[in-house]
Amino acid sequence: MTKIQPASNPQDFREFPMTKSNFGLIKQLAYEYAGIKLTGHKQEMVYGRLSRRIRSLKLGDFDQYCELIIDRNNPEVSNFINAISTNLTAFFRELHHFEYLEQWFCKDVLKSYIGDMSSVRIWSAGCSSGEEPYSIAMTIDRALRLRTGNFDIKILATDLDSKVLAKATQGIYETDCLTNLDDQLLHGNFDTEKTDEGGVSVKDKIRRYVHFKRLNLLEEWPMQGKFDAIFCRNVVIYFDVPTKRKLFDRYANILKPNGYLFIGHSESLHGITDRFKSKGKTIYQLSTDGM
Ligand SMILES: C[S@@+](CC[C@H](N)C(=O)[O-])C[C@H]1O[C@@H](n2cnc3c(N)ncnc32)[C@H](O)[C@@H]1O
């Protein structure tokens, strides 16, 4: 009986073989288009996600796929970026940031309110499917509960991935995603009657604060005014040091004096920028000599 010889490379058995040069080009384009640094150990994840694209486009192999995405104007490029970016998020993820935000808002915005229009601008940069900007809106809405006054509050929420942004704009979440919320937060901020899709919907009083836009952080920013706070959490993990340096420098330039920057739990500004001073775990404030 003839034995089947194992392939010298186990990847040869795959539905769509991915050559070294395919992966090399994918890495290069991920970096060029989105600043995402794909290391060798991400190869399996990339293979799985892009195979799905190849199948749905009815292509034969990775060579054909690479031919499409090498052209930056090809519509597939946005699906490519969506497929390689990681969108994990949650409501009130890293709760201490929202506690800090509420304290700041009550102390610096509400206490100093003297009757004129008070405007507050917050940016959720890399907002994924919307849990982060809606958590910011819920925090501020709660702080405003007992106050009357002329407050103009806007939360800009941006992401590179158009798919997650569509979900964010829809504002409908499975109840499994809401386990972090106590009864008051849940009933106060969601229409808890289930929608046709089987989820619950963020109330209009929260949605009205948040404006979603597609934006690649590495490209031009169209915003004109400055921000009181920027949340850029769990976004720069794949960026290399020069990209991070440039990005955090741009954040410093677009913050108001004493503005705040919130970063992800495993991130740090050490060796990246000295334009911020630390205000506690992963919370920074623009330093006056850094302006
Ligand atoms: C892991 S999620 C973090 C979501 C949220 N900030 C949080 O901490 O829960 C990272 C998000 O950053 C986005 N992202 C990655 N690179 C980006 C870029 N160059 N420009 C804009 N968004 C980017 C991804 O699409 C993804 O939705």
The ligand as an SDF file (V2000), in Angstrom:
LIG
                    3D

 27 29  0  0  0  0  0  0  0  0999 V2000
   -8.9420   46.9000   20.1940 C   0  0  0  0  0  0  0  0  0  0  0  0
   -9.9700   48.1580   19.5080 S   0  0  0  0  0  0  0  0  0  0  0  0
  -10.0550   49.2830   20.8820 C   0  0  0  0  0  0  0  0  0  0  0  0
  -11.4190   49.8700   21.0660 C   0  0  0  0  0  0  0  0  0  0  0  0
  -11.5620   50.8200   22.2450 C   0  0  0  0  0  0  0  0  0  0  0  0
  -10.6990   51.9630   22.1110 N   0  0  0  0  0  0  0  0  0  0  0  0
  -11.2860   50.1050   23.5390 C   0  0  0  0  0  0  0  0  0  0  0  0
  -10.2160   50.2520   24.1350 O   0  0  0  0  0  0  0  0  0  0  0  0
  -12.1580   49.3430   23.9760 O   0  0  0  0  0  0  0  0  0  0  0  0
   -8.8060   48.9830   18.4350 C   0  0  0  0  0  0  0  0  0  0  0  0
   -9.4990   49.7970   17.3400 C   0  0  0  0  0  0  0  0  0  0  0  0
   -8.5090   50.6420   16.7410 O   0  0  0  0  0  0  0  0  0  0  0  0
   -8.8160   50.7330   15.3660 C   0  0  0  0  0  0  0  0  0  0  0  0
   -7.6120   51.1470   14.6230 N   0  0  0  0  0  0  0  0  0  0  0  0
   -6.4800   50.4370   14.4010 C   0  0  0  0  0  0  0  0  0  0  0  0
   -5.6160   51.1330   13.6270 N   0  0  0  0  0  0  0  0  0  0  0  0
   -6.2260   52.3200   13.3730 C   0  0  0  0  0  0  0  0  0  0  0  0
   -5.8510   53.4820   12.6030 C   0  0  0  0  0  0  0  0  0  0  0  0
   -4.6780   53.5440   11.9470 N   0  0  0  0  0  0  0  0  0  0  0  0
   -6.7200   54.5090   12.5390 N   0  0  0  0  0  0  0  0  0  0  0  0
   -7.9170   54.4450   13.1800 C   0  0  0  0  0  0  0  0  0  0  0  0
   -8.3390   53.3900   13.9080 N   0  0  0  0  0  0  0  0  0  0  0  0
   -7.5010   52.3280   14.0030 C   0  0  0  0  0  0  0  0  0  0  0  0
   -9.2920   49.3310   14.9950 C   0  0  0  0  0  0  0  0  0  0  0  0
  -10.0860   49.3350   13.8260 O   0  0  0  0  0  0  0  0  0  0  0  0
  -10.0740   48.9430   16.2520 C   0  0  0  0  0  0  0  0  0  0  0  0
  -11.4560   49.1700   16.1120 O   0  0  0  0  0  0  0  0  0  0  0  0
  1  2  1  0
  2  3  1  0
  2 10  1  0
  3  4  1  0
  4  5  1  0
  5  6  1  0
  5  7  1  0
  7  8  2  0
  7  9  1  0
 10 11  1  0
 11 12  1  0
 11 26  1  0
 12 13  1  0
 13 14  1  0
 13 24  1  0
 14 15  1  0
 14 23  1  0
 15 16  2  0
 16 17  1  0
 17 18  1  0
 17 23  2  0
 18 19  1  0
 18 20  2  0
 20 21  1  0
 21 22  2  0
 22 23  1  0
 24 25  1  0
 24 26  1  0
 26 27  1  0
M  CHG  2   2   1   9  -1
M  END
$$$$
